[in-house]
Amino acid sequence: LPEIEKLVEAGAEASPRPNAQDFTPLGLALVSGKWDVAEYLVERGARLTTAQIDSIFFERPTDPGQVAILARAEQKEASR
């Protein structure tokens, strides 16, 4: 987390475009179980679509803290 904080405070985007493997920093934090980093990035505006979140988890977490982070991170797709 300290390294991520330094990068964001130095001007790195909290939610840049996905890399070649379709991951963002938030997605990588979630994949690796770095919930503190995920929470920090979400607080700074990082978002994922429902599809991106679903591709990370076979089953979504049930821990209340993790559920809250995902709820804030989830970018609702506009209905057509």
VEXMARNU-851581 format. One line per 8 residues: their letters; for each residue z, y, x of N, C-alpha, C. Coordinates in nm, 2 decimals. Layout:
A> Z Y X Z Y X Z Y X; ...
***
This chain:
LPEIEKLV> 0.00 -0.12 0.08 0.00 0.00 0.00 0.00 0.13 0.09; 0.08 0.13 0.19 0.08 0.26 0.27 -0.06 0.30 0.32; -0.14 0.20 0.36 -0.27 0.22 0.41 -0.37 0.28 0.30; -0.35 0.22 0.18 -0.43 0.26 0.07 -0.40 0.41 0.03; -0.27 0.43 0.03 -0.22 0.57 0.00 -0.28 0.67 0.10; -0.28 0.64 0.23 -0.34 0.73 0.33 -0.48 0.75 0.31; -0.56 0.64 0.28 -0.70 0.66 0.25 -0.73 0.74 0.13; -0.66 0.72 0.02 -0.69 0.80 -0.10 -0.64 0.95 -0.08
EAGAEASP> -0.53 0.97 -0.01 -0.49 1.10 0.02 -0.58 1.18 0.11; -0.65 1.10 0.20 -0.75 1.16 0.29 -0.88 1.18 0.22; -0.90 1.14 0.10 -1.02 1.17 0.02 -1.10 1.05 -0.02; -1.06 0.93 0.01 -1.13 0.81 -0.04 -1.12 0.80 -0.19; -1.22 0.76 -0.25 -1.22 0.75 -0.40 -1.13 0.63 -0.44; -1.05 0.64 -0.54 -0.97 0.53 -0.59 -1.06 0.44 -0.67; -1.17 0.48 -0.72 -1.26 0.40 -0.80 -1.41 0.42 -0.76; -1.44 0.38 -0.64 -1.58 0.39 -0.60 -1.67 0.29 -0.67
RPNAQDFT> -1.80 0.30 -0.64 -1.89 0.19 -0.69 -1.86 0.06 -0.64; -1.89 -0.05 -0.71 -1.86 -0.18 -0.66 -1.94 -0.21 -0.53; -1.89 -0.30 -0.45 -1.96 -0.34 -0.32 -2.07 -0.44 -0.36; -2.13 -0.50 -0.26 -2.24 -0.60 -0.28 -2.20 -0.72 -0.36; -2.07 -0.75 -0.35 -2.01 -0.87 -0.42 -1.96 -0.83 -0.56; -1.99 -0.70 -0.60 -1.94 -0.64 -0.73 -1.79 -0.62 -0.74; -1.73 -0.60 -0.63 -1.58 -0.57 -0.63 -1.56 -0.42 -0.60; -1.45 -0.37 -0.66 -1.40 -0.24 -0.63 -1.27 -0.26 -0.56
PLGLALVS> -1.21 -0.15 -0.51 -1.07 -0.17 -0.45 -0.97 -0.23 -0.55; -0.98 -0.18 -0.68 -0.89 -0.23 -0.78 -0.92 -0.38 -0.80; -1.04 -0.42 -0.81 -1.07 -0.56 -0.83 -1.02 -0.65 -0.72; -1.03 -0.60 -0.60 -0.98 -0.67 -0.48 -0.83 -0.68 -0.48; -0.77 -0.57 -0.52 -0.62 -0.57 -0.53 -0.57 -0.68 -0.63; -0.64 -0.68 -0.75 -0.61 -0.78 -0.85 -0.63 -0.93 -0.80; -0.75 -0.95 -0.74 -0.78 -1.08 -0.69 -0.68 -1.13 -0.59; -0.63 -1.04 -0.51 -0.54 -1.08 -0.40 -0.39 -1.07 -0.45
GKWDVAEY> -0.37 -1.04 -0.57 -0.23 -1.03 -0.62 -0.15 -0.91 -0.57; -0.22 -0.81 -0.53 -0.15 -0.69 -0.48 -0.13 -0.59 -0.59; -0.03 -0.62 -0.68 0.00 -0.55 -0.80 0.04 -0.40 -0.77; 0.11 -0.38 -0.66 0.15 -0.25 -0.62 0.03 -0.16 -0.59; -0.06 -0.22 -0.52 -0.19 -0.15 -0.49 -0.26 -0.12 -0.61; -0.27 -0.22 -0.70 -0.35 -0.21 -0.83 -0.29 -0.09 -0.91; -0.15 -0.09 -0.92 -0.09 0.01 -1.00 -0.11 0.15 -0.94; -0.11 0.16 -0.81 -0.14 0.29 -0.74 -0.28 0.34 -0.77
LVERGARL> -0.38 0.25 -0.76 -0.52 0.28 -0.79 -0.54 0.32 -0.93; -0.47 0.25 -1.02 -0.49 0.28 -1.17 -0.43 0.42 -1.19; -0.31 0.45 -1.13 -0.25 0.58 -1.15 -0.35 0.69 -1.10; -0.43 0.66 -1.01 -0.53 0.76 -0.96 -0.67 0.75 -1.02; -0.68 0.68 -1.13 -0.80 0.68 -1.21 -0.89 0.56 -1.20; -0.85 0.46 -1.12 -0.94 0.34 -1.11 -0.94 0.27 -1.24; -1.06 0.22 -1.28 -1.07 0.15 -1.40 -1.17 0.03 -1.38; -1.15 -0.07 -1.46 -1.25 -0.19 -1.47 -1.29 -0.21 -1.61
TTAQIDSI> -1.40 -0.26 -1.63 -1.44 -0.30 -1.77 -1.37 -0.43 -1.81; -1.37 -0.46 -1.93 -1.32 -0.58 -1.98 -1.38 -0.70 -1.92; -1.51 -0.70 -1.90 -1.59 -0.81 -1.84 -1.54 -0.83 -1.69; -1.52 -0.72 -1.62 -1.48 -0.73 -1.48 -1.34 -0.79 -1.47; -1.25 -0.75 -1.56 -1.12 -0.81 -1.56 -1.12 -0.95 -1.60; -1.20 -0.99 -1.70 -1.21 -1.13 -1.74 -1.27 -1.21 -1.63; -1.36 -1.16 -1.54 -1.42 -1.24 -1.43 -1.31 -1.26 -1.32; -1.21 -1.18 -1.32 -1.11 -1.20 -1.21 -1.01 -1.30 -1.25
FFERPTDP> -0.97 -1.31 -1.38 -0.86 -1.40 -1.42 -0.92 -1.51 -1.51; -0.88 -1.63 -1.48 -0.91 -1.75 -1.57 -0.83 -1.73 -1.69; -0.70 -1.69 -1.68 -0.62 -1.65 -1.79 -0.55 -1.53 -1.75; -0.54 -1.43 -1.84 -0.48 -1.30 -1.80 -0.33 -1.33 -1.78; -0.27 -1.25 -1.69 -0.13 -1.26 -1.67 -0.05 -1.23 -1.80; 0.07 -1.29 -1.80 0.16 -1.27 -1.91 0.29 -1.18 -1.87; 0.30 -1.16 -1.75 0.41 -1.08 -1.70 0.40 -0.94 -1.76; 0.50 -0.89 -1.82 0.49 -0.76 -1.89 0.44 -0.64 -1.80
GQVAILAR> 0.49 -0.64 -1.68 0.45 -0.53 -1.59 0.30 -0.54 -1.55; 0.25 -0.67 -1.53 0.11 -0.69 -1.50 0.02 -0.66 -1.62; 0.07 -0.70 -1.74 0.00 -0.67 -1.86 -0.02 -0.52 -1.88; 0.09 -0.45 -1.85 0.08 -0.30 -1.86 -0.02 -0.24 -1.77; -0.02 -0.29 -1.64 -0.12 -0.24 -1.55 -0.26 -0.27 -1.59; -0.29 -0.39 -1.64 -0.42 -0.42 -1.69 -0.46 -0.34 -1.81; -0.37 -0.31 -1.90 -0.40 -0.23 -2.02 -0.44 -0.09 -1.98; -0.37 -0.04 -1.88 -0.41 0.10 -1.83 -0.54 0.10 -1.75
AEQKEASR> -0.57 -0.01 -1.68 -0.69 -0.03 -1.60 -0.81 -0.05 -1.68; -0.79 -0.11 -1.80 -0.91 -0.15 -1.88 -0.99 -0.04 -1.94; -1.11 -0.03 -1.90 -1.20 0.08 -1.95 -1.27 0.02 -2.07; -1.24 0.07 -2.19 -1.29 0.02 -2.31 -1.44 0.06 -2.32; -1.52 -0.04 -2.34 -1.67 -0.02 -2.36 -1.69 0.05 -2.49; -1.78 0.14 -2.49 -1.81 0.21 -2.62 -1.88 0.12 -2.71; -1.84 0.13 -2.84 -1.91 0.04 -2.94 -2.04 0.10 -2.97; -2.13 0.02 -3.01 -2.27 0.07 -3.03 -2.29 0.09 -3.18
***
